[in-house]
Amino acid sequence: MSKILIVEDDLSIQALLHDFIQEAGYSVALAADGVEALAKYSEQDFDLVLLDIMLPKIDGYGVCEVIRQKSDVPVIMLTALDGEENQIRGLDLQADDYITKPFSMPVLLRKIAAVLRRSSKQNDTPQTMNYKNLTLDLDGYKVYAGGEDIDLTPREFEILRELLANRGRILTRQNLLQTIWKYEFFGEERIIDTHIKNLRKKLGAADYIETIRGVGYRIDKGDEKPIIC
């Protein structure tokens, strides 16, 4: 049974979430402020954190940041803050989803199930990824080329990992933005080109990234016709 920590200071909403989520078959723990949330998180193992942002003592952003320093446990932010900048801040802190109030309980339950499924699949994947003379340490966010440590930013690492995980497939800029940034990107798609340029510079002779003009990028085209995702 998956265990969920609900962090919500509005006690009526907290009770509503507790009842629905518990009825759906999950084990539930509750916290009403940021300090209590971090205390409970340090005492127990959770499979998912449902996190309000406007909390007493430590807000949800602060709670998410501390959790991310220790763990990749799935975090869903559930908040009345519906501005784009709020959503971007939450997702940049590596929250797995961002849901605004008022919300549909059936939709929330399905989002919880979907995030838990993704997390379960990620936990089943190997801890390293190898390609030719490249080795990716998936837990430590480190890349080695011929045994030499390559210093990548988290975004550069995630782009390289996504390209390697989809070897032989063409990934469009929009696909990379949606997969890695985890939200519908309304800015300049060319930010991906900047990250690719930096990746190539850092990888040097170990760069295997191919540009498909006007479409996107791919690693290891192989013998078969490429698939665009």
C-alpha positions in Angstrom: 0.0 0.0 0.0 1.5 3.4 -1.0 1.9 5.9 1.8 1.1 9.5 1.1 2.0 12.6 3.2 -0.7 15.3 2.9 0.6 18.8 3.9 -2.3 21.2 4.1 -3.0 23.9 6.7 -6.7 24.3 5.9 -8.2 21.6 8.2 -11.4 21.2 6.2 -9.5 20.6 3.0 -7.1 18.4 4.9 -10.0 16.2 6.2 -11.5 16.0 2.7 -8.2 14.9 1.2 -7.6 12.4 4.0 -11.0 10.8 3.5 -11.0 10.5 -0.3 -7.3 9.4 -0.6 -7.7 6.8 2.2 -10.9 5.5 0.6 -8.9 5.1 -2.6 -6.7 2.6 -0.8 -3.7 4.7 0.2 -2.2 5.0 3.7 -2.2 8.6 4.8 -0.3 10.9 7.2 -1.1 14.5 7.8 0.8 17.7 8.5 -0.5 21.2 8.9 2.6 23.3 8.5 6.1 23.1 6.9 8.0 22.3 10.1 5.6 19.4 10.9 5.8 18.1 7.3 9.6 17.9 7.4 9.6 16.3 10.8 7.2 13.6 9.6 9.1 13.1 6.4 12.3 12.6 8.3 10.6 10.0 10.6 8.9 7.9 8.0 9.2 6.7 4.4 6.5 8.0 2.0 5.8 7.1 -1.6 4.3 10.6 -2.4 3.9 14.0 -0.9 0.8 16.1 -1.6 2.0 19.6 -0.8 0.2 22.9 -0.3 2.4 26.0 -0.9 0.9 28.7 1.4 1.9 27.0 4.7 2.7 28.4 8.1 6.4 28.4 9.4 7.9 27.0 6.1 6.1 27.4 2.8 5.6 24.6 0.3 8.5 25.8 -1.8 10.9 25.5 1.1 9.5 22.1 2.0 10.0 20.8 -1.5 13.5 22.2 -1.7 14.5 20.4 1.5 12.9 17.2 0.4 14.7 17.4 -3.0 18.1 17.7 -1.2 17.4 14.3 0.3 15.1 12.3 -2.0 13.4 12.0 -5.3 10.1 11.0 -3.8 7.2 12.2 -6.0 5.8 15.6 -5.0 2.5 17.0 -6.2 1.8 20.7 -5.4 -1.8 21.4 -4.6 -2.4 25.2 -4.2 -4.6 28.2 -4.8 -1.6 30.0 -6.4 -2.5 29.6 -10.1 -0.1 32.1 -11.7 2.4 30.9 -14.3 5.4 32.1 -12.3 4.2 30.1 -9.3 3.8 27.0 -11.4 7.2 27.5 -13.0 8.9 27.9 -9.5 7.3 24.8 -8.2 8.2 22.7 -11.3 11.8 24.1 -11.3 12.0 22.7 -7.8 11.3 19.3 -9.4 7.8 18.9 -8.2 6.2 16.2 -10.3 2.9 17.9 -10.9 1.1 21.2 -10.0 -2.6 21.3 -9.4 -4.6 24.5 -8.6 -7.6 24.8 -6.3 -10.5 24.3 -6.7 -9.8 20.8 -8.0 -11.7 17.7 -9.0 -11.1 14.9 -6.5 -11.4 12.1 -9.2 -8.9 13.9 -11.3 -6.5 14.3 -8.4 -6.7 10.6 -7.6 -5.9 9.8 -11.2 -2.9 12.2 -11.1 -1.7 10.6 -7.9 -1.9 7.1 -9.5 -0.1 8.3 -12.6 2.8 9.9 -10.7 3.1 6.8 -8.6 3.2 4.6 -11.7 6.0 6.7 -13.2 7.9 6.6 -10.0 7.6 2.8 -9.8 8.9 2.5 -13.4 11.9 4.8 -12.6 12.8 2.8 -9.5 13.0 -0.3 -11.7 15.5 1.2 -14.1 19.2 0.6 -13.8 21.2 3.1 -11.8 23.7 3.6 -14.6 23.3 4.1 -18.3 26.1 3.2 -20.7 26.7 4.2 -24.4 30.0 3.7 -26.1 32.5 5.4 -23.8 29.8 7.4 -21.9 28.6 6.3 -18.5 25.7 8.2 -16.8 25.3 7.8 -13.0 21.5 8.2 -12.8 21.5 8.7 -9.0 24.5 11.0 -8.8 23.7 13.1 -11.9 27.3 12.5 -13.1 28.6 11.7 -16.6 31.9 10.0 -17.4 33.5 9.9 -20.8 36.3 7.3 -21.0 36.5 7.4 -17.2 36.8 11.2 -17.1 34.3 13.2 -15.0 32.3 15.6 -17.2 30.7 18.5 -15.3 27.1 19.0 -16.6 24.3 21.1 -15.2 21.1 19.2 -14.2 19.3 20.3 -17.4 22.2 19.2 -19.6 22.3 15.8 -17.8 18.5 15.3 -18.2 18.7 16.1 -22.0 21.5 13.7 -22.5 19.7 11.0 -20.5 16.5 11.5 -22.5 18.3 11.3 -25.8 20.1 8.1 -24.7 16.9 6.6 -23.3 15.3 7.1 -26.7 18.3 6.1 -28.8 17.6 6.0 -32.5 14.5 8.3 -32.1 14.3 11.9 -33.1 13.2 14.0 -30.2 11.7 17.4 -31.1 12.5 20.5 -29.0 8.9 20.5 -27.8 9.1 16.9 -26.7 12.3 17.6 -24.7 10.7 20.7 -23.1 7.5 18.8 -22.0 9.4 15.8 -20.8 12.2 17.5 -18.9 10.6 20.8 -17.8 7.3 18.9 -17.1 5.0 21.7 -18.2 3.8 23.2 -21.4 6.5 25.6 -22.3 5.4 29.0 -23.6 8.8 30.6 -24.0 11.5 30.2 -26.7 12.0 26.6 -27.8 15.6 27.5 -28.8 16.6 27.2 -25.2 17.1 23.5 -26.1 19.6 24.5 -28.8 21.6 26.4 -26.2 21.7 23.4 -23.8 22.8 21.1 -26.7 25.5 23.5 -27.7 26.9 23.5 -24.2 26.6 19.7 -24.0 28.6 19.3 -27.2 31.3 21.6 -25.9 31.6 19.7 -22.6 31.5 16.2 -24.1 34.1 17.1 -26.8 35.1 14.0 -28.7 32.5 12.0 -26.8 29.6 14.0 -28.4 27.3 11.7 -30.3 24.3 14.1 -30.6 23.0 14.5 -34.2 21.0 17.5 -35.3 18.0 16.8 -37.5 17.6 20.1 -39.2 14.2 21.7 -38.6 13.0 18.8 -36.4 15.2 18.1 -33.3 18.0 15.8 -32.1 18.9 12.2 -31.9 21.7 9.8 -30.7 22.7 6.7 -32.6 20.5 6.8 -35.8 21.0 3.0 -36.4 19.9 1.2 -39.5 16.2 1.6 -39.3 14.0 4.6 -40.2 14.0 7.0 -37.3 10.9 7.5 -35.2 9.9 11.1 -34.3 8.4 11.3 -30.8 
